[in-house]
Amino acid sequence: MNIVDKLSFIETQLEDAANKHKEAEERALNVANYSDYMYHKGHKEAFKGSLMLIRDLQLQVILNDKN
């Protein structure tokens, strides 16, 4: 398993976690539980930030492999 495959695996895990928090965020909003809403929204945004970093690393690895 090369580094791009490992990063892709991490990317998938982060996407799944972000989606689960998005679903929980929507459920909390539907029942007007704003504390839970903000909790899940914060975690979702954190996972999305991590996804951006992983995707940037993937691109750097791919570009360096071509050089």
Buried (B, 14 or more C-beta within 10 A) or exposed (E): EEEBEBBBEBBEBBBEBBEBBBEBBEEBBEEEEEEBBEBBBEBBEBBBEBBEEBBEBBEEBEEEEEE
